[in-house]
Amino acid sequence: MDKIISLCKRRGFIYPGSEIYGGLANTWDYGPLGAQLKKNIKDLWWKTFVEHRLDMVGIDAAILMNPTTWEASGHVASFSDPLMDCKSCKSRERADKLVEKWAHENNSADRPRHWAGEKTPARDLLDFITEKNIKCPLCGKCNWTEPKSFNLMFKTKQGVIEEEGKDIYLRPETAQGIFVNFKNVLETTRKKLPFGIAQIGKAFRNEITPGNFTFRTREFEQMEIEYFFDPDQSPWQEVFEQWKKDSMGFIADVLGINKQALRFRDHEKDELSHYSKGTTDIEYKFPFGWGELCAAGAYRTDYDLKQHEKYSGQKLTYLDPFTNKIFTPHVMEPSFGADRVALAVLLDAYHEEQLEKDETRIVMKFKPQLAPNTIAVLPLVNKLNEQAEKLSLDLIKNYRLEYDTSGSIGKRYRRQDEIGTPFCLTFDYDSLDDNAVTVRQRDSMAQERINISALTTYIDSKLYN
């Protein structure tokens, strides 16, 4: 993980948040390359699940919502984590994450009695942590209070005068923005079941984080779908299995993440969310152990729509135009973390290769459609900058491009390898005569001479083959 963190800072993928002021714990800023990489992931997700399907629409709901929303959803009453304090140094840690970290570091399958992640009974967590002598990561002592539940929502005030303002929350998930707009979407799109509503947006959770880079942060981005269906017409198990397949297809096939580093994990009954009848995650093997990339499918039944109907007084039912049956649709939820997916893409792409003369080449082998830059144009010498820049301006209309004139051609190749650029185009003196450039491929380092007039056809064939 340290190598990825270093590369991300050095090459402009991800920076520590507010760094000039000493930073802010577990906040990260995406640099030029990281912002483009994450945008590419989100764009591919949107194309895959919204634009290329007949049964999907998208929305962009507000971050701030009427606070009754969170009472209806259950977040005010039950959205919490088990936090415990070190009596020696007063640091505060998530009890369940201390257990998981200990198990990973010791390659152990041992868990507390009644283990259910963050839902494990407090006494069982404390007994296990004490028995295994799991120490405070700050002071190294095992001297803990019993875990207590802390609500994870960020609270703020709405109004000009703080003392008179109304309590509202930064949304802890994007899903509720979809549920409260179900009626609007149904009326304006005239969609028939089954259909889904997708959204990409920020969410916020005031949780203690384990510091695994961007894996768990207080501010993060979700890519979520709420898929509405009639369980009498579409058995939930079939819908569930299809979304598991589609979700894995996106992670493994569209993004190109190594399937050997992916697995499904079914939630045990005692760790299911209060609304869920079944949930399966897709996990990636991170350097710190297996971690959730997405909920491939979470069967939320009709809980959410019924809750919002109850609290709002608005009908959130569906009239089947073929049978005239009126009912509350059930929901299947695939939910992806954009930041976690981006981290997995970065880790999966990182390769070190031994070359001649004991040289090590660091190369980010992104799938070409994901790479922040598709091509780099490299004039061999500064005297050729004018012609090379003209070529760049022509190509940038169709491709994400970097124009690089600094350093020897070998150093520029290595720099482009480190940021994952699939194709380097070298404009040399021969280009003035033969109207061609040398195209160097990132993964194989093979070079071909391609006429400038054929570049678009050549690059497209490599990108979409």
Helices and strands as residue ranges (DSSP letters): H 2-11, E 14-16, G 19-21, E 28-30, H 32-46, I 47-51, E 56-58, H 68-73, H 75-78, E 80-85, E 92-94, H 95-105, G 117-119, H 122-131, E 148-151, E 155-158, G 162-164, E 166-169, H 175-179, H 182-189, E 195-204, E 219-229, H 236-248, I 249-254, G 259-261, E 262-266, G 269-271, E 278-286, E 289-301, H 303-312, E 318-319, E 326-327, E 330-337, H 338-349, E 350-354, G 356-358, E 360-364, E 375-379, G 382-384, H 385-395, E 401-403, H 409-419, E 423-427, H 429-434, E 436-441, E 447-451, G 452-454, H 455-463
